Amino acid sequence: LEGVLLNAVMCVQQIVSGSSVVVHCTNGWDRTAQVVSLAMVMLDPYYRTFAGFQTLTQKEWLESGHRFGSRCGNGSGTPRDLSPIFLQYLDAVYQLTAIYPLAFEFSSTYLEALAN
């Protein structure tokens, strides 16, 4: 989790300094979605609202084809496919809400509901 947060912070720093950033991790949909989504939450207050967070989840996770079923063990897939990538992302967002509670429209209760 620390590595994902550090990579998101590195992206934010580069963008704030005026540089462009390309993020592509091994398979393109696990760590990439985590890093990009966290960077967007950090950069844009809209993504810290209910509507913004829902939009971000739709765009970066659902439309990008994240394999929720096989990653969370709710669908077809092998035990090797299990990896709580989305839950890790929600945990990272939770860490940000714990540090900056006034920056977010939602709280840990909302994140817990999404996790379930």
C-alpha positions in Angstrom: 0.0 0.0 0.0 2.8 2.3 0.8 4.3 1.8 -2.7 1.1 2.6 -4.4 0.7 5.8 -2.4 4.3 6.8 -3.1 3.8 6.3 -6.8 0.6 8.4 -6.7 2.5 11.2 -4.9 5.3 11.0 -7.5 2.7 11.4 -10.2 1.1 14.4 -8.4 4.5 16.1 -8.0 5.3 15.7 -11.6 2.0 17.0 -12.8 2.1 20.0 -10.4 5.5 20.9 -11.7 4.1 21.0 -15.2 5.3 17.6 -16.5 3.2 15.0 -18.2 2.9 11.5 -16.7 2.4 8.1 -18.3 1.5 5.3 -15.9 1.6 1.7 -17.0 2.1 -1.1 -14.7 2.7 -4.8 -15.5 -0.7 -5.9 -16.7 -2.2 -2.4 -17.1 -5.3 -2.7 -15.0 -4.3 -3.4 -11.4 -1.6 -1.1 -10.1 -2.3 1.4 -12.9 -5.8 1.9 -11.8 -4.7 2.3 -8.2 -2.0 4.8 -8.9 -3.9 6.9 -11.4 -7.1 7.0 -9.3 -5.2 8.0 -6.2 -3.3 10.7 -8.0 -6.6 12.1 -9.4 -8.1 12.1 -5.9 -5.1 14.0 -4.6 -5.1 16.5 -7.5 -8.7 17.3 -8.0 -11.2 18.1 -5.2 -14.1 17.0 -7.4 -13.0 13.4 -7.0 -13.3 13.8 -3.2 -17.0 14.3 -3.6 -19.6 11.6 -3.8 -20.3 12.3 -7.5 -16.7 12.7 -8.3 -15.6 9.5 -6.6 -18.4 7.6 -8.4 -17.3 9.1 -11.7 -13.7 8.2 -11.0 -14.6 4.6 -10.1 -16.7 4.2 -13.2 -14.0 5.6 -15.5 -10.8 4.1 -14.0 -12.1 0.8 -12.7 -15.3 -0.3 -14.5 -14.8 1.1 -17.9 -11.1 0.1 -17.9 -12.2 -3.5 -17.3 -11.0 -4.2 -13.8 -11.6 -7.9 -13.1 -13.6 -7.4 -9.9 -15.0 -11.0 -10.0 -11.7 -12.8 -10.3 -9.7 -10.4 -8.1 -12.2 -10.5 -5.2 -13.0 -14.2 -5.6 -16.7 -13.5 -6.6 -16.5 -14.9 -10.1 -14.7 -17.3 -12.3 -10.9 -17.4 -12.0 -8.2 -19.3 -10.3 -6.9 -18.8 -6.8 -3.8 -17.3 -8.5 -6.1 -14.4 -9.8 -7.1 -13.4 -6.3 -5.8 -10.0 -5.3 -7.6 -7.3 -3.4 -6.6 -4.5 -5.7 -9.8 -2.4 -5.3 -9.9 -3.0 -1.6 -6.3 -1.8 -1.4 -7.3 1.3 -3.3 -10.2 2.0 -0.9 -7.8 1.5 2.0 -5.4 4.1 0.5 -8.3 6.5 0.0 -9.3 5.8 3.6 -5.8 6.8 4.7 -6.2 10.1 2.9 -9.6 10.7 4.5 -8.0 10.0 7.9 -5.3 12.5 7.4 -7.4 15.2 5.6 -11.0 14.6 6.7 -12.2 18.1 5.8 -11.0 17.6 2.2 -13.5 14.8 1.5 -17.3 14.9 1.2 -17.4 11.3 2.3 -16.1 9.3 5.2 -14.9 5.9 6.0 -18.5 4.7 6.2 -19.0 5.3 2.5 -15.7 3.5 1.7 -16.8 0.5 3.9 -20.1 0.3 2.0 -18.2 0.2 -1.3 -15.9 -2.5 0.0 -18.9 -4.7 0.8 
